[in-house]
Amino acid sequence: MAHETTHPGSCLCGAVTFIATGPLRDVIACHCTQCRRTSGHYWAATSVPLERFELTCDVGLAWFRSSESAERGFCSHCGASLFWRPEGEGRMGFSPAALDDDPPIRLTQHIYTEDAGDYYVPEGPPPAPVAGVQTLDCACLCGAVHFTLPGPAGPVTACHCRQCRKLSGHYSASFDADEARVQWLGRGSLATYATPGGGQRGFCNRCGSSLYFRSAKGEFSVEAGAVTGPTGGSLSEHIFAAAKAAYYEIDDGLIQS
């Protein structure tokens, strides 16, 4: 029966795997500062009761207490943003991007939209860039990794490839930057993951926040959600749009490739 369907999921590297038994709740996208910081853009989650959720491999699983009422689970090996577990609710929230199948669920709600980044809106075309942004202050959620770089961010690119969806928990959004101009103020918990394509993902191994990507050719980009204030940027295009998941639509009218 449909309600008994099992849905396997995993992080990108496979060090965390799980099975959720349906039905799955429809997807809620959260734009709060915590979800934006950890995911690098904004996060999305479905959920099931705890009795219908099973961890099948937790070798890389780490938890971060992000508030008094909830904790976040991520892979400490690849940095994938995976779980949100609220206290006393008897359920597990998890990223639909972590699922290995494509179940019949839909993104039906956006919450904490007032906390969305300045470079996008939850639905519809992005706003005009904020003027006068000269310095970008960037940090993970716990503050252990902290750096600055010159602003503004400029064009922000959303990527819907499977790799970016698995790591971010929805899809990624980043902007190009000159790595030589990054000023590190703290990086004691900085970790990197070597991607299958020869790039490197930078993330905090204490709270799981996504921070940057360095391509195999040395090109450097910063996750837009890592910027703690205005970015001065604007979402400009979507890449690998054909690889997006079925649970959401791209509805802002921007270029898709």
C-alpha positions, 0 to 999 in steps of 0.5 A: 500500500502507498502509505507503507512505502519506504523511502531511502535517503543519504548524505552525499558521501554515504556516511549517513543513511536512513529509511523513512516510511510513508506517508511523508508530510508535504515539504515546508521551506524555512527562511529563518537565519538558522536554516539559511546559515546551515544550508547556504541558501534556505532549507526545506523539510518533510517529516515522519513520526519517529517510529517511522524513521530509521537510521541505517548508518550513522558513521558520519552523523553529528548533531548541533543544538541550534536552539533550546527546542531543536537540534540539527543533524548533518554529515561530519564527513561531507557536510550535508544538511540532513535532519531537524529534530524538535523536542517533544514532538515525536517526529523527525524533519529531514531534507527531501533532497536527501531522499534517493527516490522522488516521492509524490510530495510538494513544497506547499508552504514557506515560513519565516519569509521575513528573514529571507536573504536580500538577494531573493524572495521566496516566490517570484522575481528577486529584488533589486540589489542593496546598494552600498555593501562594501564588506561581506561578513560571513560566518557559520551558525555557531560562529567558529568559522568567520571570515570577511571579503569585499562586497557586494556579492553581485550575481548569485547563481542557484544550482540544482544538481544532485550534489548541491541538493544533497549537500544543501538540503534543498538547492544551493545559491552562491556567488563568485569571489576572489579567494585571495581577498578572503580575511579569515577571522576564525577557522578552527572548525573548518572542514573540507570535503573532496567532491567526486568532480575534484572540487572542495566543499568548505563547511563547519564540522561543529554546526554543519554550516555550508560555507564555500566551494572551490572547483577543481580549476581553483574557482572559488564561490561563497554560499550566499546564506553564509553572509550574515548581513546584506549581500548586495547581490541578486539571484541571476540564474539557475543552473542544472535546472533539469536535475531539480527535484519534482517537489518544487518549481522554479517560479522566478522567471530567471534564466535556466540552463 
